[in-house]
Amino acid sequence: MSEESGAPPSAERRERQQTVVMATLTVLAGAVDAVSFLTMGHVFTALATGNLLFLSFAVAGEGQVPVARPAIALLAFVLGAAAGALTTSGLVARHRHWFAAALAVEGVLLALAGATALWRHGSGSLAEDPDNLVIAMVGFAMGLRADTALRAAVPGMPTLLVQVSLVRLVHGLTGAVPATPQRGANRVRLVATVAGIFAGGALGTLITPWGTGHALLAIAAAVLIVAALNVLLARYHLLAPELIG
């Protein structure tokens, strides 16, 4: 039976699909952080390292970001990761579409954050009037994403971080990593991660004129589309099983 008639995809095809899906999510994560930083009071919601540094600056009495915003974003991120670890484990144990389900929850949370921003502040930016509730909702969603990416375990594609991927890419380019059959595929994934964060940051910057609420709703819609496509394609055995549970 051919792949077109419903046979499971080949290993090479599964790798390509994984790369496309995770690269798309990486772009969306970069867009979330751009929207958060530029329109929500100079705070990150996906980049926990940045928030930890902002928090340390504030505690030391320096910087322009008060203690509350990075602290709330960090706490929400941790709670989101914990919630993901607890709920997704149950889905995996029951062999459900855990990956799509986790993305769906993330998309709904981002949509709720966008709707909350529109309801409480209108269609403009929250840069001058940061809303801790919106920050917490987006941070929670990104903590959930961190758990989802960790559980998916696609090499070199954590979707939220770039440092390790960048160093591994440099190692590969300099020959510090021994040649293996998977080296080419891994290099593609590493490049996709680095480029994805950059592209996501640019995309998020371009949509900030829409206002915080509308920008978050647009990103939420994209995440929900990715989740729906995972389920739809899985039914026809066209998607990598590693990403659908």
N, C-alpha and C positions, 0 to 999 in steps of 0.2 A: 504494500500500500504506500502511495506517495505521501509526502508531507502535505500536499495540497488537499488530499482526501482525508486528512485527520490523523496521520501518524505523528508521533512525538518528534519534535525538532531535534536536529543533530546537536552534538556538543558545541560545535563551532557557532551554530546559529543561536543556541542558548546564550553563549558568551556575548554575542553581538546585542542580543535583546537586553541582557542584563546591563550592558554598558550604556545603551540608549536610555533605559529607564532611570538608572542611577544618575546619569549625566543630567537628565531633565530635572530630577529632584535637586541636584546640586545647584543648577541655575536658579531654581525657585528659592532655595535656601539663601543664596546670595541676594536675591531680590528682597526677601523678607528683611534681611539685615540692613540693606540700603534704605528701605522704607522706614524701618525702626530708627536708625541712626539719624536720618535726615528729617523725619517728620514727627518723631515721638520723643524728642528731648535728648538727643545724643546718647542713646542707650542701645546696646545690642540685645537681640532676643535669641539669636542662634549661636553667636560667638561667645561662649562662656568665658574664654580667656580675656577678651576685651572687657567684659563686665567686671571680672575679678580685679583687673588692673584699675578700672575706673573706681571701684569700691575702695581699693587700697589708697588711691590718690585722695579720695574724699575723706577717708579716715585720718590720713596724714595732714589734712587741712589744705590740700591743693586741688587744682583742677576745677572745671566748670560744672561738673555733674554732681548733684548732692547725693548723699549716702543712699537715700530711699530708692531711687530708680534702679541702679545696678543691683542693689540688694534684693529688690522685688523680682527683677528679671532672673537673677541667679536662683532664688528660691523656687520660683515658678518652673524654671528649667529642670531643677532637681526633682521636683514633685511630678512633672510630666514624664521624666525618665523612669521614675519609680512606678508610676501608674502604668506606663507601657510595659515595664518588666513583669508586673503582676498580671495584667489582663492578657497580654499577648502570649504569655506562657500557656494560659488556658486554651487559647485558640489553636496554638501549635499542637498541644496535646490532643485536641479533638480533630486534628487534620483539617481545619477550616482554612479559608482564604485569609490567613492572618495578615499577610502583607497588604492586601487591598483594604482589609478592615482597618488596619492601623492608619493607612493613608486617608481613608474616609473620615475617621475621627479627627485627624489633623486638619483636613479641609474644612470640616464643620466648625472646629474651634477657631480657625482663621476667619471664617465667614462670620461667626458670632462676634469676634473682635472687631471686624470691619463694620458690622451693623451697630455695635455699641458705640464705635467712634462716630458714626453718622448720627445716631440718636442723641448722643450727649454733646456733640460739638459741631454738627453740620458737616458739610462737604469739604471743609478746608483742612489744613495741616494742624497737627497737634504740637508742633514745635514750640509754640509760645505758651501752650497750656497743656503740658504732658498729662496723660491720664494713666494712673497706675493700674487701673483695672484692665485697660486695653493692653498695657505692657505685660501684665501677668498672664493674660489669656494667650497672647502670642508666644511668650516665653514657655508656657506650659505645652503648647503645640509643638514647639521646637525641641523640647525635652523628649516628647513622645517620638519625634522624628529621629532623634539621636538613638533611642532604643531600637527603632525600626531598622535603621541602617546598620547598627551593630549586629542585630540578629540576622539580617540578610547576608552579612559577611561577604560582600563582593570585594575582592582584593583591590586595595588602592582607592576605594570609592566610599568614604564615610559620609559624604554629602554636606557635612557642616564644617569640616576642617580642611586646611590646605597644607599645613606645615610638613607633616609626615609624607604626604604624597609628593610634595615638591622636592624633599630631600631624596626620596627613593628615585624620583625621576632623574635627579642629578647623578645619583650613584649609577643608574643604568647608562646614562649618556657618557660618563667618564670611564666605564668599564669596571667599576668597583664591584658590580654584581655579576657573578658567573653567568654565562649564557645558558639558557634553558629553553625548552620548547614553548613555555608560557611567557617568555620574556617579552615578545612582541605584543601580545595581548595585554599584558600588564602595563607596558609603556603607553599603549593607547588609553587605557583607563586612567593612568596617572595624568596624562595630558588633558583628558576630558575633565578630570576633577579640577585641576588648576584653571583651565580655560572656563569651566563652568562657573566657578566662583566669580571670576572676572566678568563674564558675560552677565551673570545674575546681578552683580553690583551695578553694572551699566543699565540693565533693564529696569531695576528698581529705581535708579535715579531718574530714568526717563518717564516713569509713571508717577513720580511724586507730585507733579502738578495736578494730578487727578484728585489729590487729597488723601489723607491717611485711610479713611474708610473705604473709598472706592478702590484704592491700590490693594488693600488687604483682600477685598472681595474678589478682585481679579486674580490674585495669586491663589486664593482658596479655590476658585473655579478650576484653575489649572491643575491643582493637586487632586481634586475630585475627578477630573477627567482621566488623569493617570490611573487612579484607583479603579474607575469603571472599565478602562481598557484592559487592565490586568485581569479582571474577572471575565470580561467578554472574550478575550483572546484565549484564556485558559480553557474555556468551554469547547473550543475548537482545536485544542492541543497545539496551539501556535505560540504559546508563551513558555518561557523557562519555568519549570516546576519549582526551582529554588526560590523564586520570588512570589509564589502564590500559596506556599504551605502544603 
